Amino acid sequence: MLTTKQSQAIKQANSWINILHGAVRSGKSVAWNYRFIEYCKYGPAGNLAIIGKTERTLRRNVLMPIAAMIGKDFRFNSASGDAHIGNRV
């Protein structure tokens, strides 16, 4: 369940670039992962990029939580670095 502020952040994240800011452990990553999954399912076709400081932090903070959220609709190939969310690479 998302908090009111998380839901508000998701609804307002409709720009080309969206930046969530706030305190550590305030739920920014959870909200953004949810929004990213929605975009992958319902957004326009094409490849997407997830950018982070290191591959390790991306796995820990983005890929593993997304895998836990959507289960079998998520596949990650560590050799190529490709993540498949639903039908999107």
N, CA, C and O atoms as a CHARMM CRD file, in Angstrom:
* protein
*
  356
    1    1 MET  N      0.83800  -1.17500   0.00000 PROA 1      0.00000
    2    1 MET  CA     0.00000   0.00000   0.00000 PROA 1      0.00000
    3    1 MET  C      0.88800   1.24400   0.00000 PROA 1      0.00000
    4    1 MET  O      1.84700   1.33700   0.76500 PROA 1      0.00000
    5    2 LEU  N      0.55900   2.17400  -0.85000 PROA 2      0.00000
    6    2 LEU  CA     1.32100   3.41200  -0.94300 PROA 2      0.00000
    7    2 LEU  C      0.73900   4.46900  -0.01600 PROA 2      0.00000
    8    2 LEU  O     -0.46400   4.49600   0.24600 PROA 2      0.00000
    9    3 THR  N      1.61600   5.33500   0.47400 PROA 3      0.00000
   10    3 THR  CA     1.15500   6.45200   1.30000 PROA 3      0.00000
   11    3 THR  C      0.54700   7.52100   0.40400 PROA 3      0.00000
   12    3 THR  O      0.64800   7.45200  -0.82100 PROA 3      0.00000
   13    4 THR  N     -0.07700   8.49900   1.02200 PROA 4      0.00000
   14    4 THR  CA    -0.67700   9.60700   0.26800 PROA 4      0.00000
   15    4 THR  C      0.39500  10.35500  -0.52200 PROA 4      0.00000
   16    4 THR  O      0.18300  10.68700  -1.68900 PROA 4      0.00000
   17    5 LYS  N      1.54000  10.62100   0.10000 PROA 5      0.00000
   18    5 LYS  CA     2.61000  11.34700  -0.59200 PROA 5      0.00000
   19    5 LYS  C      3.20800  10.52700  -1.72800 PROA 5      0.00000
   20    5 LYS  O      3.56400  11.08400  -2.76700 PROA 5      0.00000
   21    6 GLN  N      3.32400   9.22300  -1.54800 PROA 6      0.00000
   22    6 GLN  CA     3.82700   8.37100  -2.62000 PROA 6      0.00000
   23    6 GLN  C      2.86100   8.37800  -3.79600 PROA 6      0.00000
   24    6 GLN  O      3.28600   8.49300  -4.94600 PROA 6      0.00000
   25    7 SER  N      1.57600   8.25900  -3.52200 PROA 7      0.00000
   26    7 SER  CA     0.56000   8.29400  -4.58100 PROA 7      0.00000
   27    7 SER  C      0.58600   9.62600  -5.30900 PROA 7      0.00000
   28    7 SER  O      0.46900   9.66800  -6.53300 PROA 7      0.00000
   29    8 GLN  N      0.73800  10.70500  -4.57100 PROA 8      0.00000
   30    8 GLN  CA     0.79900  12.03700  -5.15900 PROA 8      0.00000
   31    8 GLN  C      2.03400  12.16400  -6.05900 PROA 8      0.00000
   32    8 GLN  O      1.95000  12.72200  -7.15300 PROA 8      0.00000
   33    9 ALA  N      3.16400  11.65300  -5.60500 PROA 9      0.00000
   34    9 ALA  CA     4.38900  11.71000  -6.40600 PROA 9      0.00000
   35    9 ALA  C      4.22200  10.94200  -7.71300 PROA 9      0.00000
   36    9 ALA  O      4.68400  11.39300  -8.76000 PROA 9      0.00000
   37   10 ILE  N      3.56800   9.79300  -7.65800 PROA 10     0.00000
   38   10 ILE  CA     3.34700   8.98800  -8.86300 PROA 10     0.00000
   39   10 ILE  C      2.43800   9.72700  -9.84100 PROA 10     0.00000
   40   10 ILE  O      2.71500   9.75800 -11.04000 PROA 10     0.00000
   41   11 LYS  N      1.36500  10.31700  -9.34600 PROA 11     0.00000
   42   11 LYS  CA     0.42800  11.03000 -10.22000 PROA 11     0.00000
   43   11 LYS  C      1.07400  12.23700 -10.87900 PROA 11     0.00000
   44   11 LYS  O      0.73400  12.58200 -12.01100 PROA 11     0.00000
   45   12 GLN  N      2.01300  12.88800 -10.17600 PROA 12     0.00000
   46   12 GLN  CA     2.64800  14.09700 -10.71700 PROA 12     0.00000
   47   12 GLN  C      3.88400  13.79900 -11.55800 PROA 12     0.00000
   48   12 GLN  O      4.46400  14.71800 -12.13500 PROA 12     0.00000
   49   13 ALA  N      4.29800  12.55000 -11.64000 PROA 13     0.00000
   50   13 ALA  CA     5.50200  12.17300 -12.39100 PROA 13     0.00000
   51   13 ALA  C      5.15200  11.97400 -13.86000 PROA 13     0.00000
   52   13 ALA  O      5.11200  10.84300 -14.34500 PROA 13     0.00000
   53   14 ASN  N      4.90100  13.06800 -14.56400 PROA 14     0.00000
   54   14 ASN  CA     4.50400  12.96900 -15.96200 PROA 14     0.00000
   55   14 ASN  C      5.38000  13.83000 -16.87300 PROA 14     0.00000
   56   14 ASN  O      4.98800  14.13100 -18.00100 PROA 14     0.00000
   57   15 SER  N      6.55300  14.22400 -16.39800 PROA 15     0.00000
   58   15 SER  CA     7.48200  15.01900 -17.19800 PROA 15     0.00000
   59   15 SER  C      8.52400  14.12100 -17.83600 PROA 15     0.00000
   60   15 SER  O      8.62200  12.93800 -17.51200 PROA 15     0.00000
   61   16 TRP  N      9.29900  14.68900 -18.74300 PROA 16     0.00000
   62   16 TRP  CA    10.37100  13.94900 -19.39000 PROA 16     0.00000
   63   16 TRP  C     11.38000  13.47100 -18.34600 PROA 16     0.00000
   64   16 TRP  O     11.85200  12.33600 -18.41200 PROA 16     0.00000
   65   17 ILE  N     11.70700  14.32800 -17.39000 PROA 17     0.00000
   66   17 ILE  CA    12.59700  13.97400 -16.28600 PROA 17     0.00000
   67   17 ILE  C     11.85800  14.26600 -14.98600 PROA 17     0.00000
   68   17 ILE  O     11.33400  15.36300 -14.79400 PROA 17     0.00000
   69   18 ASN  N     11.82000  13.28300 -14.09800 PROA 18     0.00000
   70   18 ASN  CA    11.16900  13.43100 -12.79900 PROA 18     0.00000
   71   18 ASN  C     12.18200  13.11500 -11.71900 PROA 18     0.00000
   72   18 ASN  O     12.86600  12.09300 -11.78300 PROA 18     0.00000
   73   19 ILE  N     12.28200  13.99000 -10.72300 PROA 19     0.00000
   74   19 ILE  CA    13.22400  13.79500  -9.62900 PROA 19     0.00000
   75   19 ILE  C     12.44100  13.77400  -8.32500 PROA 19     0.00000
   76   19 ILE  O     11.72900  14.72100  -7.99000 PROA 19     0.00000
   77   20 LEU  N     12.59000  12.67800  -7.60000 PROA 20     0.00000
   78   20 LEU  CA    11.97800  12.58400  -6.27900 PROA 20     0.00000
   79   20 LEU  C     13.04100  12.92500  -5.24600 PROA 20     0.00000
   80   20 LEU  O     14.16300  12.42400  -5.31600 PROA 20     0.00000
   81   21 HSD  N     12.69400  13.77200  -4.29500 PROA 21     0.00000
   82   21 HSD  CA    13.65500  14.12900  -3.26100 PROA 21     0.00000
   83   21 HSD  C     12.96600  14.06000  -1.91300 PROA 21     0.00000
   84   21 HSD  O     11.74500  14.17600  -1.81100 PROA 21     0.00000
   85   22 GLY  N     13.76800  13.86900  -0.89000 PROA 22     0.00000
   86   22 GLY  CA    13.22000  13.78000   0.45500 PROA 22     0.00000
   87   22 GLY  C     14.16100  13.00200   1.35300 PROA 22     0.00000
   88   22 GLY  O     15.27500  12.65200   0.96500 PROA 22     0.00000
   89   23 ALA  N     13.69900  12.74400   2.53800 PROA 23     0.00000
   90   23 ALA  CA    14.50700  12.07600   3.54300 PROA 23     0.00000
   91   23 ALA  C     14.81700  10.62800   3.14900 PROA 23     0.00000
   92   23 ALA  O     14.10100  10.00800   2.36200 PROA 23     0.00000
   93   24 VAL  N     15.90500  10.11300   3.72100 PROA 24     0.00000
   94   24 VAL  CA    16.25400   8.70700   3.54800 PROA 24     0.00000
   95   24 VAL  C     15.13400   7.87000   4.15200 PROA 24     0.00000
   96   24 VAL  O     14.58300   8.22000   5.19600 PROA 24     0.00000
   97   25 ARG  N     14.79700   6.75300   3.48700 PROA 25     0.00000
   98   25 ARG  CA    13.75600   5.81900   3.93200 PROA 25     0.00000
   99   25 ARG  C     12.35600   6.43900   3.95100 PROA 25     0.00000
  100   25 ARG  O     11.51000   6.05600   4.75900 PROA 25     0.00000
  101   26 SER  N     12.12100   7.40000   3.05300 PROA 26     0.00000
  102   26 SER  CA    10.79300   8.01400   2.98500 PROA 26     0.00000
  103   26 SER  C      9.89700   7.36000   1.94200 PROA 26     0.00000
  104   26 SER  O      8.74500   7.76100   1.78100 PROA 26     0.00000
  105   27 GLY  N     10.40900   6.35700   1.23200 PROA 27     0.00000
  106   27 GLY  CA     9.58600   5.62100   0.27800 PROA 27     0.00000
  107   27 GLY  C      9.70700   6.08700  -1.15400 PROA 27     0.00000
  108   27 GLY  O      8.87000   5.73100  -1.98400 PROA 27     0.00000
  109   28 LYS  N     10.73200   6.87900  -1.47400 PROA 28     0.00000
  110   28 LYS  CA    10.90500   7.37200  -2.84100 PROA 28     0.00000
  111   28 LYS  C     11.12500   6.22600  -3.82600 PROA 28     0.00000
  112   28 LYS  O     10.52700   6.20600  -4.90200 PROA 28     0.00000
  113   29 SER  N     11.97500   5.28100  -3.46100 PROA 29     0.00000
  114   29 SER  CA    12.27800   4.17000  -4.36500 PROA 29     0.00000
  115   29 SER  C     11.05900   3.28500  -4.59200 PROA 29     0.00000
  116   29 SER  O     10.81400   2.84600  -5.71600 PROA 29     0.00000
  117   30 VAL  N     10.30800   3.02500  -3.55500 PROA 30     0.00000
  118   30 VAL  CA     9.09800   2.20300  -3.68800 PROA 30     0.00000
  119   30 VAL  C      8.11700   2.87600  -4.63900 PROA 30     0.00000
  120   30 VAL  O      7.57300   2.23500  -5.53800 PROA 30     0.00000
  121   31 ALA  N      7.89400   4.18000  -4.43500 PROA 31     0.00000
  122   31 ALA  CA     6.97000   4.92100  -5.29700 PROA 31     0.00000
  123   31 ALA  C      7.46600   4.93100  -6.73700 PROA 31     0.00000
  124   31 ALA  O      6.68700   4.71800  -7.66500 PROA 31     0.00000
  125   32 TRP  N      8.75400   5.17800  -6.92400 PROA 32     0.00000
  126   32 TRP  CA     9.26700   5.27000  -8.27700 PROA 32     0.00000
  127   32 TRP  C      9.26300   3.92000  -8.97800 PROA 32     0.00000
  128   32 TRP  O      8.97300   3.85000 -10.17200 PROA 32     0.00000
  129   33 ASN  N      9.57800   2.84800  -8.26000 PROA 33     0.00000
  130   33 ASN  CA     9.52100   1.51600  -8.86200 PROA 33     0.00000
  131   33 ASN  C      8.10900   1.19900  -9.33800 PROA 33     0.00000
  132   33 ASN  O      7.92700   0.64800 -10.42400 PROA 33     0.00000
  133   34 TYR  N      7.12000   1.54300  -8.53800 PROA 34     0.00000
  134   34 TYR  CA     5.72600   1.33600  -8.92500 PROA 34     0.00000
  135   34 TYR  C      5.41200   2.12100 -10.20100 PROA 34     0.00000
  136   34 TYR  O      4.78800   1.58400 -11.11600 PROA 34     0.00000
  137   35 ARG  N      5.83300   3.37100 -10.26800 PROA 35     0.00000
  138   35 ARG  CA     5.58200   4.22200 -11.43500 PROA 35     0.00000
  139   35 ARG  C      6.30600   3.66300 -12.66300 PROA 35     0.00000
  140   35 ARG  O      5.75900   3.67400 -13.76500 PROA 35     0.00000
  141   36 PHE  N      7.51800   3.18300 -12.47400 PROA 36     0.00000
  142   36 PHE  CA     8.29400   2.63700 -13.57900 PROA 36     0.00000
  143   36 PHE  C      7.62000   1.39100 -14.15300 PROA 36     0.00000
  144   36 PHE  O      7.57200   1.21900 -15.37100 PROA 36     0.00000
  145   37 ILE  N      7.10400   0.53000 -13.29200 PROA 37     0.00000
  146   37 ILE  CA     6.38900  -0.66300 -13.75000 PROA 37     0.00000
  147   37 ILE  C      5.16000  -0.25900 -14.55600 PROA 37     0.00000
  148   37 ILE  O      4.88700  -0.84100 -15.60600 PROA 37     0.00000
  149   38 GLU  N      4.41800   0.73400 -14.07200 PROA 38     0.00000
  150   38 GLU  CA     3.25300   1.23200 -14.82200 PROA 38     0.00000
  151   38 GLU  C      3.67100   1.71900 -16.20500 PROA 38     0.00000
  152   38 GLU  O      3.02200   1.40400 -17.20300 PROA 38     0.00000
  153   39 TYR  N      4.76200   2.49300 -16.25900 PROA 39     0.00000
  154   39 TYR  CA     5.22000   3.02900 -17.54100 PROA 39     0.00000
  155   39 TYR  C      5.62600   1.90000 -18.48300 PROA 39     0.00000
  156   39 TYR  O      5.32800   1.94500 -19.67700 PROA 39     0.00000
  157   40 CYS  N      6.30200   0.89300 -17.95000 PROA 40     0.00000
  158   40 CYS  CA     6.70400  -0.23800 -18.78300 PROA 40     0.00000
  159   40 CYS  C      5.49200  -0.94700 -19.37800 PROA 40     0.00000
  160   40 CYS  O      5.52500  -1.37900 -20.53000 PROA 40     0.00000
  161   41 LYS  N      4.43300  -1.06500 -18.60200 PROA 41     0.00000
  162   41 LYS  CA     3.23600  -1.77000 -19.07800 PROA 41     0.00000
  163   41 LYS  C      2.39400  -0.93000 -20.02100 PROA 41     0.00000
  164   41 LYS  O      1.88700  -1.44900 -21.01600 PROA 41     0.00000
  165   42 TYR  N      2.23100   0.36900 -19.73000 PROA 42     0.00000
  166   42 TYR  CA     1.25300   1.17500 -20.45600 PROA 42     0.00000
  167   42 TYR  C      1.84800   2.31800 -21.27200 PROA 42     0.00000
  168   42 TYR  O      1.12200   2.98400 -22.01000 PROA 42     0.00000
  169   43 GLY  N      3.15600   2.55900 -21.15600 PROA 43     0.00000
  170   43 GLY  CA     3.78400   3.65500 -21.88900 PROA 43     0.00000
  171   43 GLY  C      4.03600   3.30000 -23.33900 PROA 43     0.00000
  172   43 GLY  O      3.79900   2.16700 -23.76000 PROA 43     0.00000
  173   44 PRO  N      4.51800   4.26800 -24.10500 PROA 44     0.00000
  174   44 PRO  CA     4.80500   4.00800 -25.52000 PROA 44     0.00000
  175   44 PRO  C      5.92300   2.97900 -25.68000 PROA 44     0.00000
  176   44 PRO  O      6.76500   2.81600 -24.79700 PROA 44     0.00000
  177   45 ALA  N      5.91600   2.29600 -26.80600 PROA 45     0.00000
  178   45 ALA  CA     6.89500   1.25200 -27.07800 PROA 45     0.00000
  179   45 ALA  C      8.30300   1.83300 -27.18600 PROA 45     0.00000
  180   45 ALA  O      8.48000   3.01500 -27.48000 PROA 45     0.00000
  181   46 GLY  N      9.28500   0.99500 -26.94800 PROA 46     0.00000
  182   46 GLY  CA    10.68000   1.39700 -27.08800 PROA 46     0.00000
  183   46 GLY  C     11.50500   0.95500 -25.89500 PROA 46     0.00000
  184   46 GLY  O     10.96800   0.58400 -24.85100 PROA 46     0.00000
  185   47 ASN  N     12.81400   1.00000 -26.06600 PROA 47     0.00000
  186   47 ASN  CA    13.71400   0.61900 -24.99000 PROA 47     0.00000
  187   47 ASN  C     13.80300   1.72500 -23.95000 PROA 47     0.00000
  188   47 ASN  O     13.60300   2.90100 -24.25700 PROA 47     0.00000
  189   48 LEU  N     14.10200   1.33900 -22.72600 PROA 48     0.00000
  190   48 LEU  CA    14.25100   2.28900 -21.62300 PROA 48     0.00000
  191   48 LEU  C     15.60300   2.06000 -20.96500 PROA 48     0.00000
  192   48 LEU  O     16.18200   0.98000 -21.07900 PROA 48     0.00000
  193   49 ALA  N     16.09800   3.06700 -20.28400 PROA 49     0.00000
  194   49 ALA  CA    17.35100   2.94300 -19.54900 PROA 49     0.00000
  195   49 ALA  C     17.11200   3.27900 -18.08900 PROA 49     0.00000
  196   49 ALA  O     16.36200   4.20000 -17.76600 PROA 49     0.00000
  197   50 ILE  N     17.75500   2.52500 -17.21200 PROA 50     0.00000
  198   50 ILE  CA    17.77000   2.83200 -15.78700 PROA 50     0.00000
  199   50 ILE  C     19.21100   3.19600 -15.46900 PROA 50     0.00000
  200   50 ILE  O     20.12500   2.41900 -15.74700 PROA 50     0.00000
  201   51 ILE  N     19.41800   4.35700 -14.89600 PROA 51     0.00000
  202   51 ILE  CA    20.77000   4.84500 -14.66000 PROA 51     0.00000
  203   51 ILE  C     20.98300   5.01200 -13.16500 PROA 51     0.00000
  204   51 ILE  O     20.13700   5.57200 -12.46800 PROA 51     0.00000
  205   52 GLY  N     22.11000   4.52800 -12.68100 PROA 52     0.00000
  206   52 GLY  CA    22.45300   4.65000 -11.27200 PROA 52     0.00000
  207   52 GLY  C     23.95100   4.75100 -11.10400 PROA 52     0.00000
  208   52 GLY  O     24.70400   4.63100 -12.07000 PROA 52     0.00000
  209   53 LYS  N     24.37800   4.96900  -9.88500 PROA 53     0.00000
  210   53 LYS  CA    25.80400   5.12700  -9.61000 PROA 53     0.00000
  211   53 LYS  C     26.58200   3.85300  -9.92000 PROA 53     0.00000
  212   53 LYS  O     27.63800   3.91300 -10.55000 PROA 53     0.00000
  213   54 THR  N     26.07300   2.70100  -9.48500 PROA 54     0.00000
  214   54 THR  CA    26.73500   1.42500  -9.78800 PROA 54     0.00000
  215   54 THR  C     25.67200   0.39200 -10.14300 PROA 54     0.00000
  216   54 THR  O     24.49800   0.54600  -9.81000 PROA 54     0.00000
  217   55 GLU  N     26.10900  -0.66500 -10.82600 PROA 55     0.00000
  218   55 GLU  CA    25.18200  -1.75100 -11.15200 PROA 55     0.00000
  219   55 GLU  C     24.67400  -2.40800  -9.87100 PROA 55     0.00000
  220   55 GLU  O     23.51700  -2.82100  -9.79200 PROA 55     0.00000
  221   56 ARG  N     25.53500  -2.49900  -8.88400 PROA 56     0.00000
  222   56 ARG  CA    25.15600  -3.10900  -7.60100 PROA 56     0.00000
  223   56 ARG  C     24.00600  -2.34500  -6.92900 PROA 56     0.00000
  224   56 ARG  O     23.05900  -2.95500  -6.43200 PROA 56     0.00000
  225   57 THR  N     24.09400  -1.01400  -6.91700 PROA 57     0.00000
  226   57 THR  CA    23.01100  -0.24800  -6.28700 PROA 57     0.00000
  227   57 THR  C     21.72600  -0.33800  -7.09500 PROA 57     0.00000
  228   57 THR  O     20.63400  -0.34400  -6.52800 PROA 57     0.00000
  229   58 LEU  N     21.84900  -0.40800  -8.42200 PROA 58     0.00000
  230   58 LEU  CA    20.64800  -0.58600  -9.24800 PROA 58     0.00000
  231   58 LEU  C     19.98300  -1.92400  -8.96300 PROA 58     0.00000
  232   58 LEU  O     18.75900  -2.00400  -8.85700 PROA 58     0.00000
  233   59 ARG  N     20.77300  -2.95300  -8.84100 PROA 59     0.00000
  234   59 ARG  CA    20.20200  -4.27000  -8.51900 PROA 59     0.00000
  235   59 ARG  C     19.49400  -4.23500  -7.17400 PROA 59     0.00000
  236   59 ARG  O     18.35500  -4.68600  -7.05400 PROA 59     0.00000
  237   60 ARG  N     20.17200  -3.69700  -6.15800 PROA 60     0.00000
  238   60 ARG  CA    19.63200  -3.69700  -4.79700 PROA 60     0.00000
  239   60 ARG  C     18.40600  -2.78600  -4.65300 PROA 60     0.00000
  240   60 ARG  O     17.42400  -3.17000  -4.01700 PROA 60     0.00000
  241   61 ASN  N     18.45700  -1.59100  -5.23500 PROA 61     0.00000
  242   61 ASN  CA    17.41600  -0.59400  -5.00100 PROA 61     0.00000
  243   61 ASN  C     16.30500  -0.57100  -6.03900 PROA 61     0.00000
  244   61 ASN  O     15.21700  -0.06200  -5.76900 PROA 61     0.00000
  245   62 VAL  N     16.56300  -1.11200  -7.21700 PROA 62     0.00000
  246   62 VAL  CA    15.56300  -1.04300  -8.28900 PROA 62     0.00000
  247   62 VAL  C     15.16800  -2.43600  -8.78500 PROA 62     0.00000
  248   62 VAL  O     14.00000  -2.81600  -8.70600 PROA 62     0.00000
  249   63 LEU  N     16.12700  -3.18400  -9.29000 PROA 63     0.00000
  250   63 LEU  CA    15.78700  -4.44800  -9.95000 PROA 63     0.00000
  251   63 LEU  C     15.21800  -5.49900  -9.00100 PROA 63     0.00000
  252   63 LEU  O     14.21000  -6.12900  -9.32200 PROA 63     0.00000
  253   64 MET  N     15.83300  -5.70000  -7.85800 PROA 64     0.00000
  254   64 MET  CA    15.33500  -6.71700  -6.92200 PROA 64     0.00000
  255   64 MET  C     13.95500  -6.34600  -6.36100 PROA 64     0.00000
  256   64 MET  O     13.09000  -7.21800  -6.27900 PROA 64     0.00000
  257   65 PRO  N     13.71900  -5.09500  -5.97400 PROA 65     0.00000
  258   65 PRO  CA    12.35900  -4.75100  -5.53300 PROA 65     0.00000
  259   65 PRO  C     11.31000  -4.89600  -6.64400 PROA 65     0.00000
  260   65 PRO  O     10.18700  -5.32800  -6.38100 PROA 65     0.00000
  261   66 ILE  N     11.67000  -4.54000  -7.88000 PROA 66     0.00000
  262   66 ILE  CA    10.73400  -4.72100  -8.99600 PROA 66     0.00000
  263   66 ILE  C     10.44500  -6.20100  -9.18700 PROA 66     0.00000
  264   66 ILE  O      9.29600  -6.58500  -9.40300 PROA 66     0.00000
  265   67 ALA  N     11.47800  -7.03600  -9.11000 PROA 67     0.00000
  266   67 ALA  CA    11.28300  -8.48700  -9.24000 PROA 67     0.00000
  267   67 ALA  C     10.33500  -8.98800  -8.16400 PROA 67     0.00000
  268   67 ALA  O      9.48100  -9.83100  -8.43500 PROA 67     0.00000
  269   68 ALA  N     10.47400  -8.48300  -6.95400 PROA 68     0.00000
  270   68 ALA  CA     9.58900  -8.89700  -5.86200 PROA 68     0.00000
  271   68 ALA  C      8.15900  -8.41000  -6.09200 PROA 68     0.00000
  272   68 ALA  O      7.20700  -9.07700  -5.68900 PROA 68     0.00000
  273   69 MET  N      8.00200  -7.25700  -6.73300 PROA 69     0.00000
  274   69 MET  CA     6.67200  -6.68800  -6.96200 PROA 69     0.00000
  275   69 MET  C      5.91700  -7.42800  -8.05800 PROA 69     0.00000
  276   69 MET  O      4.71100  -7.64200  -7.93500 PROA 69     0.00000
  277   70 ILE  N      6.61100  -7.82700  -9.14000 PROA 70     0.00000
  278   70 ILE  CA     5.88900  -8.38800 -10.29400 PROA 70     0.00000
  279   70 ILE  C      6.19700  -9.85100 -10.56900 PROA 70     0.00000
  280   70 ILE  O      5.55500 -10.45100 -11.43100 PROA 70     0.00000
  281   71 GLY  N      7.14300 -10.43800  -9.87700 PROA 71     0.00000
  282   71 GLY  CA     7.39800 -11.87700  -9.98100 PROA 71     0.00000
  283   71 GLY  C      7.78100 -12.35800 -11.35500 PROA 71     0.00000
  284   71 GLY  O      8.78900 -11.92000 -11.91000 PROA 71     0.00000
  285   72 LYS  N      6.98000 -13.26600 -11.91900 PROA 72     0.00000
  286   72 LYS  CA     7.34000 -13.96100 -13.15700 PROA 72     0.00000
  287   72 LYS  C      7.38600 -13.05300 -14.37900 PROA 72     0.00000
  288   72 LYS  O      7.93400 -13.45600 -15.40500 PROA 72     0.00000
  289   73 ASP  N      6.83100 -11.84000 -14.31200 PROA 73     0.00000
  290   73 ASP  CA     6.89500 -10.91000 -15.44000 PROA 73     0.00000
  291   73 ASP  C      8.22500 -10.18100 -15.51900 PROA 73     0.00000
  292   73 ASP  O      8.40700  -9.30900 -16.36800 PROA 73     0.00000
  293   74 PHE  N      9.16500 -10.53500 -14.63300 PROA 74     0.00000
  294   74 PHE  CA    10.47200  -9.88300 -14.59700 PROA 74     0.00000
  295   74 PHE  C     11.57400 -10.90600 -14.85300 PROA 74     0.00000
  296   74 PHE  O     11.60700 -11.97000 -14.23500 PROA 74     0.00000
  297   75 ARG  N     12.47700 -10.56500 -15.77800 PROA 75     0.00000
  298   75 ARG  CA    13.64700 -11.39000 -16.04400 PROA 75     0.00000
  299   75 ARG  C     14.85700 -10.47600 -16.15100 PROA 75     0.00000
  300   75 ARG  O     14.77600  -9.40300 -16.75000 PROA 75     0.00000
  301   76 PHE  N     15.98100 -10.89600 -15.57300 PROA 76     0.00000
  302   76 PHE  CA    17.20800 -10.10900 -15.65100 PROA 76     0.00000
  303   76 PHE  C     18.34600 -10.99500 -16.12000 PROA 76     0.00000
  304   76 PHE  O     18.57800 -12.06700 -15.56200 PROA 76     0.00000
  305   77 ASN  N     19.05600 -10.54400 -17.14600 PROA 77     0.00000
  306   77 ASN  CA    20.21600 -11.25200 -17.67000 PROA 77     0.00000
  307   77 ASN  C     21.45000 -10.49000 -17.21400 PROA 77     0.00000
  308   77 ASN  O     21.76900  -9.43800 -17.76800 PROA 77     0.00000
  309   78 SER  N     22.14500 -11.01100 -16.20800 PROA 78     0.00000
  310   78 SER  CA    23.29800 -10.29800 -15.65300 PROA 78     0.00000
  311   78 SER  C     24.46300 -10.22400 -16.64000 PROA 78     0.00000
  312   78 SER  O     25.26600  -9.29400 -16.56900 PROA 78     0.00000
  313   79 ALA  N     24.56700 -11.17900 -17.55200 PROA 79     0.00000
  314   79 ALA  CA    25.65900 -11.15900 -18.53700 PROA 79     0.00000
  315   79 ALA  C     25.53200  -9.97300 -19.48100 PROA 79     0.00000
  316   79 ALA  O     26.52100  -9.29900 -19.77200 PROA 79     0.00000
  317   80 SER  N     24.32200  -9.71600 -19.96000 PROA 80     0.00000
  318   80 SER  CA    24.11500  -8.61000 -20.89600 PROA 80     0.00000
  319   80 SER  C     23.64800  -7.33300 -20.20400 PROA 80     0.00000
  320   80 SER  O     23.74200  -6.24400 -20.76900 PROA 80     0.00000
  321   81 GLY  N     23.14200  -7.47300 -18.97300 PROA 81     0.00000
  322   81 GLY  CA    22.62600  -6.30600 -18.25700 PROA 81     0.00000
  323   81 GLY  C     21.21700  -5.93000 -18.66900 PROA 81     0.00000
  324   81 GLY  O     20.73500  -4.85500 -18.31400 PROA 81     0.00000
  325   82 ASP  N     20.54900  -6.79700 -19.41300 PROA 82     0.00000
  326   82 ASP  CA    19.18700  -6.52400 -19.87100 PROA 82     0.00000
  327   82 ASP  C     18.16900  -6.98000 -18.84200 PROA 82     0.00000
  328   82 ASP  O     18.25800  -8.08700 -18.31200 PROA 82     0.00000
  329   83 ALA  N     17.21200  -6.12800 -18.56800 PROA 83     0.00000
  330   83 ALA  CA    16.08300  -6.49300 -17.71700 PROA 83     0.00000
  331   83 ALA  C     14.83200  -6.49100 -18.58600 PROA 83     0.00000
  332   83 ALA  O     14.62500  -5.57600 -19.38300 PROA 83     0.00000
  333   84 HSD  N     14.01600  -7.49400 -18.43500 PROA 84     0.00000
  334   84 HSD  CA    12.76100  -7.59800 -19.18300 PROA 84     0.00000
  335   84 HSD  C     11.61700  -7.46900 -18.18500 PROA 84     0.00000
  336   84 HSD  O     11.47200  -8.28000 -17.27000 PROA 84     0.00000
  337   85 ILE  N     10.81800  -6.44500 -18.37900 PROA 85     0.00000
  338   85 ILE  CA     9.63900  -6.22000 -17.53800 PROA 85     0.00000
  339   85 ILE  C      8.44000  -6.39200 -18.45000 PROA 85     0.00000
  340   85 ILE  O      8.17100  -5.56100 -19.31700 PROA 85     0.00000
  341   86 GLY  N      7.72200  -7.49100 -18.23700 PROA 86     0.00000
  342   86 GLY  CA     6.62800  -7.82900 -19.15700 PROA 86     0.00000
  343   86 GLY  C      7.22000  -8.08900 -20.53600 PROA 86     0.00000
  344   86 GLY  O      8.09600  -8.94100 -20.68100 PROA 86     0.00000
  345   87 ASN  N      6.75400  -7.37100 -21.54500 PROA 87     0.00000
  346   87 ASN  CA     7.25300  -7.51900 -22.91200 PROA 87     0.00000
  347   87 ASN  C      8.29400  -6.49400 -23.26400 PROA 87     0.00000
  348   87 ASN  O      8.72600  -6.42700 -24.41400 PROA 87     0.00000
  349   88 ARG  N      8.71200  -5.68900 -22.30500 PROA 88     0.00000
  350   88 ARG  CA     9.63600  -4.59100 -22.58600 PROA 88     0.00000
  351   88 ARG  C     11.04200  -4.93400 -22.11000 PROA 88     0.00000
  352   88 ARG  O     11.22700  -5.54000 -21.05400 PROA 88     0.00000
  353   89 VAL  N     12.03400  -4.53300 -22.91400 PROA 89     0.00000
  354   89 VAL  CA    13.44900  -4.74100 -22.54800 PROA 89     0.00000
  355   89 VAL  C     13.96900  -3.44500 -21.98800 PROA 89     0.00000
  356   89 VAL  O     15.13600  -3.36100 -21.60700 PROA 89     0.00000
